[in-house]
């Protein structure tokens, strides 16, 4: 299958087969894919919570508009951003750049100064919005990798972040949840499994400028 065939295969699963579990290789692939996601300036202001605990998953269903996929899924991936983002995060990133690339301070310092100033000039609300946008990039990347790896998924915004944060103990880690992606394998009786994909014609969604 080519990439387009893989993308045609995927859909937002409405019912997972709760008896089927992702292998350690598959879940590690998703972890690596998340870590390799492109982010603004490469800052990676994201964390991924990987939940594989049926009791916790069952508890989360109530705070997910009663969407049963949360409990049925093999794993539930929760994409988080920092509750508070600071210039210290920028410093830590450039320390890592220096360690890995051996980049001289003379080259790095102008970038450090520019980004530090940008962070200082933004409110926490603005920084949260900026980081939330990075979370959507990660979600899209994970969904594509899932399709290629024949892993089913269902992206969700329909949940109560404050309750997730409480149940998963995120606040003490300076994190807040923004997106949820249960992953696993579609059930044989998932009603959407064999339905045709509904999409506009590319002529309606693509504008070519030559």
VENGI-V624953 format. One record per pair of residues at least 12 apart in sequence whose C-alpha atoms are under 10 Angstrom apart, sorted by the first residue. I is the first residue (numbers start at 1). J is the second residue. D is the distance in Angstrom with one decimal. If there is no record, write none. Layout:
I & J & D
I & J & D
//
This chain:
1 & 148 & 8.7
2 & 148 & 8.7
3 & 144 & 8.8
3 & 145 & 10.0
3 & 147 & 8.5
3 & 148 & 7.0
4 & 147 & 9.8
4 & 148 & 9.6
5 & 147 & 9.2
5 & 148 & 9.1
6 & 144 & 8.3
6 & 145 & 9.5
6 & 146 & 9.2
6 & 147 & 5.4
6 & 148 & 5.6
6 & 149 & 8.6
6 & 150 & 7.8
7 & 143 & 9.1
7 & 144 & 7.1
7 & 145 & 9.7
7 & 146 & 9.4
7 & 147 & 6.0
7 & 148 & 7.7
8 & 147 & 8.7
8 & 196 & 9.3
8 & 197 & 7.2
9 & 147 & 7.1
9 & 148 & 9.2
9 & 150 & 8.5
9 & 152 & 9.5
9 & 193 & 9.4
9 & 194 & 9.7
9 & 196 & 9.9
9 & 197 & 8.7
10 & 143 & 8.6
10 & 144 & 8.8
10 & 146 & 8.3
10 & 147 & 5.7
10 & 148 & 9.0
10 & 150 & 8.1
10 & 151 & 8.5
10 & 152 & 6.9
10 & 153 & 8.0
10 & 154 & 9.5
10 & 193 & 9.2
10 & 197 & 9.1
11 & 143 & 9.6
11 & 147 & 8.8
11 & 152 & 7.7
11 & 153 & 7.5
11 & 154 & 7.5
11 & 155 & 9.6
11 & 186 & 9.6
11 & 192 & 8.1
11 & 193 & 7.9
11 & 195 & 9.6
11 & 197 & 7.9
12 & 143 & 9.7
12 & 152 & 7.8
12 & 153 & 6.0
12 & 154 & 4.4
12 & 155 & 6.8
12 & 156 & 9.2
12 & 181 & 9.9
12 & 182 & 9.9
12 & 186 & 9.6
12 & 192 & 8.5
12 & 193 & 9.4
13 & 69 & 7.8
13 & 73 & 9.8
13 & 152 & 6.7
13 & 153 & 6.0
13 & 154 & 5.3
13 & 155 & 8.9
13 & 182 & 9.1
13 & 183 & 8.9
13 & 184 & 9.2
13 & 185 & 8.4
13 & 186 & 6.2
13 & 187 & 8.6
13 & 190 & 7.4
13 & 191 & 9.1
13 & 192 & 7.3
13 & 193 & 7.6
14 & 67 & 8.4
14 & 68 & 8.1
14 & 69 & 6.5
14 & 72 & 9.9
14 & 153 & 9.1
14 & 154 & 7.4
14 & 186 & 8.0
14 & 187 & 8.7
14 & 189 & 9.8
14 & 190 & 6.2
14 & 191 & 7.5
14 & 192 & 7.1
14 & 193 & 8.6
15 & 67 & 9.4
15 & 68 & 7.4
15 & 69 & 5.8
15 & 70 & 9.6
15 & 71 & 10.0
15 & 72 & 7.3
15 & 73 & 8.4
15 & 153 & 9.9
15 & 154 & 9.4
15 & 184 & 9.8
15 & 185 & 8.7
15 & 186 & 6.1
15 & 187 & 5.7
15 & 188 & 8.7
15 & 189 & 7.7
15 & 190 & 5.1
15 & 191 & 8.0
15 & 192 & 8.7
15 & 193 & 9.1
16 & 68 & 8.7
16 & 69 & 6.2
16 & 70 & 9.0
16 & 71 & 8.9
16 & 72 & 5.5
16 & 73 & 5.7
16 & 74 & 8.2
16 & 152 & 8.2
16 & 153 & 8.8
16 & 154 & 9.6
16 & 182 & 9.2
16 & 183 & 8.3
16 & 184 & 6.5
16 & 185 & 5.5
16 & 186 & 4.5
16 & 187 & 4.8
16 & 188 & 8.5
16 & 189 & 9.1
16 & 190 & 7.4
17 & 69 & 9.3
17 & 72 & 6.6
17 & 73 & 7.3
17 & 74 & 8.4
17 & 184 & 7.5
17 & 185 & 5.8
17 & 186 & 5.6
17 & 187 & 4.2
17 & 188 & 7.5
17 & 189 & 8.9
17 & 190 & 8.8
18 & 69 & 9.0
18 & 71 & 8.0
18 & 72 & 4.6
18 & 73 & 6.0
18 & 74 & 6.7
18 & 184 & 8.1
18 & 185 & 8.1
18 & 186 & 8.9
18 & 187 & 7.9
19 & 72 & 8.4
19 & 73 & 9.1
19 & 74 & 8.2
19 & 184 & 9.7
19 & 185 & 9.1
19 & 187 & 9.3
20 & 72 & 9.3
20 & 73 & 8.5
20 & 74 & 6.8
20 & 184 & 7.1
20 & 185 & 6.5
20 & 186 & 9.0
20 & 187 & 9.1
21 & 52 & 9.7
21 & 73 & 8.0
21 & 74 & 4.8
21 & 75 & 7.9
21 & 183 & 9.1
21 & 184 & 6.3
21 & 185 & 7.6
22 & 73 & 9.3
22 & 74 & 6.1
22 & 75 & 7.7
22 & 151 & 8.0
22 & 152 & 9.9
22 & 183 & 8.2
22 & 184 & 6.1
22 & 185 & 8.1
23 & 74 & 9.5
23 & 184 & 9.8
26 & 146 & 9.1
26 & 149 & 7.8
26 & 150 & 9.7
26 & 151 & 8.2
26 & 184 & 9.9
27 & 50 & 9.0
27 & 74 & 9.8
27 & 75 & 8.5
27 & 146 & 9.9
27 & 151 & 9.6
27 & 183 & 9.3
27 & 184 & 9.8
29 & 142 & 9.7
29 & 145 & 8.4
29 & 146 & 9.2
29 & 149 & 8.9
30 & 50 & 10.0
30 & 77 & 9.5
30 & 141 & 9.5
30 & 142 & 6.6
30 & 143 & 9.4
30 & 145 & 7.2
30 & 146 & 7.6
30 & 149 & 9.4
30 & 151 & 9.7
30 & 183 & 9.9
31 & 48 & 7.9
31 & 49 & 9.7
31 & 50 & 8.7
31 & 77 & 9.6
31 & 142 & 8.9
32 & 142 & 9.8
33 & 138 & 8.6
33 & 141 & 7.3
33 & 142 & 6.6
33 & 144 & 9.8
33 & 145 & 7.3
33 & 146 & 9.7
34 & 46 & 9.2
34 & 47 & 8.9
34 & 48 & 7.6
34 & 79 & 9.4
34 & 135 & 9.8
34 & 137 & 9.6
34 & 138 & 6.1
34 & 139 & 8.2
34 & 140 & 9.9
34 & 141 & 7.3
34 & 142 & 6.4
34 & 145 & 9.4
35 & 47 & 8.8
35 & 48 & 8.8
35 & 138 & 8.6
36 & 138 & 8.9
36 & 141 & 9.1
37 & 134 & 9.0
37 & 135 & 9.5
37 & 137 & 7.3
37 & 138 & 5.6
37 & 139 & 9.1
37 & 140 & 9.3
37 & 141 & 6.6
37 & 142 & 8.5
38 & 134 & 8.1
38 & 137 & 7.3
38 & 138 & 7.5
38 & 141 & 8.8
39 & 131 & 8.8
39 & 133 & 9.0
39 & 134 & 5.7
39 & 135 & 8.6
39 & 137 & 7.4
39 & 138 & 8.2
40 & 130 & 8.7
40 & 131 & 8.6
40 & 133 & 9.2
40 & 134 & 7.0
40 & 137 & 9.9
41 & 90 & 9.8
41 & 93 & 9.8
41 & 111 & 9.9
41 & 115 & 8.9
42 & 93 & 8.3
42 & 94 & 10.0
42 & 97 & 10.0
43 & 89 & 8.0
43 & 90 & 7.1
43 & 92 & 9.3
43 & 93 & 6.3
43 & 94 & 8.9
43 & 131 & 9.6
43 & 134 & 9.7
44 & 81 & 9.3
44 & 89 & 9.5
44 & 90 & 10.0
44 & 93 & 8.5
44 & 131 & 8.7
44 & 134 & 8.0
44 & 135 & 9.4
44 & 138 & 9.8
45 & 80 & 8.6
45 & 81 & 6.1
45 & 82 & 6.8
45 & 85 & 8.1
45 & 89 & 8.2
45 & 90 & 9.6
45 & 93 & 9.9
45 & 127 & 9.9
45 & 128 & 9.6
45 & 130 & 9.4
45 & 131 & 6.1
45 & 132 & 8.9
45 & 134 & 7.6
45 & 135 & 8.5
46 & 79 & 7.0
46 & 80 & 5.6
46 & 81 & 4.8
46 & 82 & 7.1
46 & 131 & 7.5
46 & 132 & 8.6
46 & 134 & 7.6
46 & 135 & 6.8
46 & 138 & 8.7
46 & 175 & 8.8
46 & 176 & 9.8
46 & 177 & 9.8
47 & 78 & 8.3
47 & 79 & 6.0
47 & 80 & 5.1
47 & 81 & 6.3
47 & 82 & 8.2
47 & 135 & 9.0
47 & 175 & 8.0
47 & 176 & 9.4
47 & 177 & 9.1
48 & 77 & 6.6
48 & 78 & 5.7
48 & 79 & 4.8
48 & 80 & 6.1
48 & 81 & 8.9
48 & 135 & 9.7
48 & 138 & 9.6
48 & 177 & 9.2
48 & 179 & 9.9
48 & 180 & 9.7
49 & 75 & 10.0
49 & 76 & 8.0
49 & 77 & 5.7
49 & 78 & 4.9
49 & 79 & 6.4
49 & 80 & 7.4
49 & 168 & 8.6
49 & 170 & 9.3
49 & 177 & 9.0
49 & 180 & 9.4
50 & 75 & 6.7
50 & 76 & 6.0
50 & 77 & 4.9
50 & 78 & 6.5
50 & 79 & 8.9
50 & 181 & 9.7
50 & 182 & 9.6
51 & 70 & 9.9
51 & 73 & 9.9
51 & 74 & 8.9
51 & 75 & 5.5
51 & 76 & 5.0
51 & 77 & 6.3
51 & 78 & 7.8
51 & 168 & 9.0
51 & 182 & 9.1
52 & 71 & 9.8
52 & 73 & 8.8
52 & 74 & 6.8
52 & 75 & 4.9
52 & 76 & 6.7
52 & 77 & 9.0
53 & 71 & 9.0
53 & 74 & 9.0
53 & 75 & 7.9
53 & 76 & 9.0
54 & 70 & 9.2
54 & 71 & 6.5
54 & 72 & 8.4
54 & 73 & 9.1
54 & 74 & 8.9
54 & 75 & 9.0
54 & 76 & 9.9
55 & 71 & 8.4
56 & 70 & 9.6
56 & 71 & 8.4
56 & 76 & 10.0
56 & 164 & 10.0
56 & 167 & 7.8
56 & 168 & 8.4
57 & 69 & 9.3
57 & 70 & 5.9
57 & 71 & 4.8
57 & 72 & 8.2
57 & 73 & 8.6
57 & 74 & 9.8
57 & 75 & 8.6
57 & 76 & 7.6
57 & 182 & 9.8
58 & 70 & 7.2
58 & 71 & 5.1
58 & 72 & 8.7
59 & 71 & 8.3
59 & 163 & 9.9
59 & 164 & 9.4
59 & 167 & 8.3
60 & 76 & 9.9
60 & 159 & 8.7
60 & 160 & 9.2
60 & 163 & 8.1
60 & 164 & 6.9
60 & 167 & 7.8
60 & 168 & 9.5
61 & 159 & 8.6
62 & 159 & 8.8
62 & 160 & 9.2
62 & 163 & 9.5
63 & 158 & 8.7
63 & 159 & 5.6
63 & 160 & 5.4
63 & 161 & 8.3
63 & 162 & 9.2
63 & 163 & 6.5
63 & 164 & 7.3
64 & 156 & 8.6
64 & 157 & 8.8
64 & 158 & 5.9
64 & 159 & 4.0
64 & 160 & 6.4
64 & 161 & 9.1
64 & 163 & 9.4
64 & 164 & 8.9
64 & 180 & 9.4
65 & 158 & 6.4
65 & 159 & 6.1
65 & 160 & 8.2
66 & 158 & 9.5
66 & 159 & 8.9
67 & 156 & 9.5
67 & 158 & 8.6
67 & 159 & 9.0
69 & 153 & 9.2
69 & 154 & 7.8
69 & 181 & 9.6
69 & 182 & 6.7
69 & 183 & 8.6
69 & 184 & 9.4
69 & 186 & 9.9
70 & 154 & 9.2
70 & 156 & 9.8
70 & 180 & 9.0
70 & 181 & 8.5
70 & 182 & 5.9
70 & 183 & 8.7
71 & 182 & 8.7
72 & 182 & 8.6
72 & 183 & 9.2
72 & 184 & 8.3
72 & 185 & 9.5
72 & 186 & 9.8
72 & 187 & 9.6
73 & 152 & 9.1
73 & 153 & 8.5
73 & 154 & 9.4
73 & 181 & 9.4
73 & 182 & 5.6
73 & 183 & 5.5
73 & 184 & 5.2
73 & 185 & 7.5
73 & 186 & 9.0
74 & 152 & 9.8
74 & 153 & 10.0
74 & 182 & 7.5
74 & 183 & 6.0
74 & 184 & 4.7
74 & 185 & 7.7
75 & 153 & 9.8
75 & 181 & 8.6
75 & 182 & 5.9
75 & 183 & 5.5
75 & 184 & 6.6
76 & 153 & 9.4
76 & 154 & 9.8
76 & 180 & 7.1
76 & 181 & 5.9
76 & 182 & 4.1
76 & 183 & 6.1
76 & 184 & 8.8
77 & 139 & 9.7
77 & 142 & 9.8
77 & 153 & 9.8
77 & 155 & 9.5
77 & 179 & 8.4
77 & 180 & 5.8
77 & 181 & 4.9
77 & 182 & 5.8
77 & 183 & 7.4
78 & 139 & 9.7
78 & 156 & 9.6
78 & 164 & 9.0
78 & 168 & 9.7
78 & 176 & 9.6
78 & 177 & 6.5
78 & 178 & 7.5
78 & 179 & 5.9
78 & 180 & 4.6
78 & 181 & 6.3
78 & 182 & 8.3
79 & 132 & 9.4
79 & 134 & 10.0
79 & 135 & 6.5
79 & 136 & 8.9
79 & 138 & 8.1
79 & 139 & 7.8
79 & 175 & 9.7
79 & 176 & 8.6
79 & 177 & 5.9
79 & 178 & 6.0
79 & 179 & 5.2
79 & 180 & 6.2
79 & 181 & 8.0
80 & 131 & 9.2
80 & 132 & 8.3
80 & 135 & 7.3
80 & 161 & 9.8
80 & 165 & 9.4
80 & 170 & 8.7
80 & 174 & 9.7
80 & 175 & 6.1
80 & 176 & 5.3
80 & 177 & 4.3
80 & 178 & 5.6
80 & 179 & 7.1
80 & 180 & 9.1
81 & 127 & 9.9
81 & 128 & 7.4
81 & 129 & 9.7
81 & 130 & 9.9
81 & 131 & 6.3
81 & 132 & 6.7
81 & 133 & 9.9
81 & 134 & 8.8
81 & 135 & 7.5
81 & 170 & 10.0
81 & 174 & 8.4
81 & 175 & 5.6
81 & 176 & 5.6
81 & 177 & 6.6
81 & 178 & 7.1
81 & 179 & 9.7
82 & 124 & 9.9
82 & 127 & 9.3
82 & 128 & 7.5
82 & 131 & 8.0
82 & 132 & 9.4
82 & 170 & 9.5
82 & 171 & 9.2
82 & 173 & 8.4
82 & 174 & 5.5
82 & 175 & 4.5
82 & 176 & 6.2
82 & 177 & 8.9
83 & 124 & 8.3
83 & 125 & 9.6
83 & 127 & 9.4
83 & 128 & 7.4
83 & 131 & 10.0
83 & 170 & 9.2
83 & 171 & 7.6
83 & 172 & 9.9
83 & 173 & 8.8
83 & 174 & 5.2
83 & 175 & 5.0
83 & 176 & 5.7
83 & 177 & 9.2
84 & 123 & 10.0
84 & 124 & 6.5
84 & 125 & 9.2
84 & 127 & 8.3
84 & 128 & 7.8
84 & 174 & 6.6
84 & 175 & 7.9
84 & 176 & 9.4
85 & 119 & 8.3
85 & 120 & 9.9
85 & 123 & 9.6
85 & 124 & 7.0
85 & 125 & 9.9
85 & 127 & 6.8
85 & 128 & 7.8
85 & 131 & 9.0
85 & 174 & 8.9
85 & 175 & 9.8
86 & 116 & 8.5
86 & 119 & 6.8
86 & 120 & 7.7
86 & 122 & 9.9
86 & 124 & 8.8
86 & 127 & 9.0
87 & 112 & 9.2
87 & 113 & 9.9
87 & 115 & 8.1
87 & 116 & 5.5
87 & 117 & 8.4
87 & 118 & 9.1
87 & 119 & 6.3
87 & 120 & 7.1
88 & 116 & 8.7
88 & 119 & 10.0
89 & 116 & 9.4
89 & 119 & 9.7
90 & 111 & 9.9
90 & 112 & 7.2
90 & 113 & 9.7
90 & 115 & 7.1
90 & 116 & 6.7
90 & 119 & 8.5
91 & 112 & 7.2
91 & 113 & 9.8
91 & 115 & 9.4
91 & 116 & 8.2
93 & 112 & 9.4
94 & 108 & 7.4
94 & 109 & 9.0
94 & 111 & 8.8
94 & 112 & 7.1
95 & 108 & 9.5
128 & 176 & 9.8
131 & 178 & 9.9
132 & 177 & 9.6
132 & 178 & 7.0
132 & 179 & 9.0
133 & 178 & 9.9
135 & 177 & 9.8
135 & 178 & 7.4
135 & 179 & 7.4
136 & 178 & 9.0
136 & 179 & 7.9
138 & 179 & 9.8
139 & 155 & 7.6
139 & 156 & 9.8
139 & 179 & 7.7
139 & 180 & 8.5
139 & 181 & 7.8
140 & 155 & 9.1
142 & 155 & 9.7
142 & 181 & 8.8
143 & 155 & 7.9
143 & 181 & 8.6
143 & 183 & 9.5
146 & 183 & 8.3
146 & 184 & 9.4
150 & 184 & 9.4
150 & 185 & 8.4
151 & 183 & 6.8
151 & 184 & 5.9
151 & 185 & 6.1
151 & 186 & 8.6
152 & 181 & 9.9
152 & 182 & 8.4
152 & 183 & 5.6
152 & 184 & 5.2
152 & 185 & 5.0
152 & 186 & 6.1
152 & 187 & 9.9
153 & 180 & 10.0
153 & 181 & 6.4
153 & 182 & 5.7
153 & 183 & 4.4
153 & 184 & 6.4
153 & 185 & 7.7
153 & 186 & 8.3
154 & 180 & 8.3
154 & 181 & 5.7
154 & 182 & 5.8
154 & 183 & 6.8
154 & 184 & 9.3
155 & 179 & 7.6
155 & 180 & 6.1
155 & 181 & 4.7
155 & 182 & 7.1
155 & 183 & 9.0
156 & 178 & 9.4
156 & 179 & 6.2
156 & 180 & 5.1
156 & 181 & 6.1
156 & 182 & 8.2
157 & 178 & 7.4
157 & 179 & 5.6
157 & 180 & 6.6
157 & 181 & 9.0
158 & 178 & 10.0
158 & 179 & 8.5
158 & 180 & 8.4
159 & 177 & 9.6
159 & 178 & 9.0
159 & 179 & 8.4
159 & 180 & 8.0
160 & 177 & 9.0
160 & 178 & 9.3
161 & 176 & 7.1
161 & 177 & 5.5
161 & 178 & 6.6
161 & 179 & 8.5
161 & 180 & 9.6
162 & 176 & 7.7
162 & 177 & 7.8
162 & 178 & 9.8
163 & 177 & 9.4
164 & 176 & 8.4
164 & 177 & 6.9
164 & 178 & 9.6
164 & 180 & 9.9
165 & 177 & 6.3
165 & 178 & 9.7
//
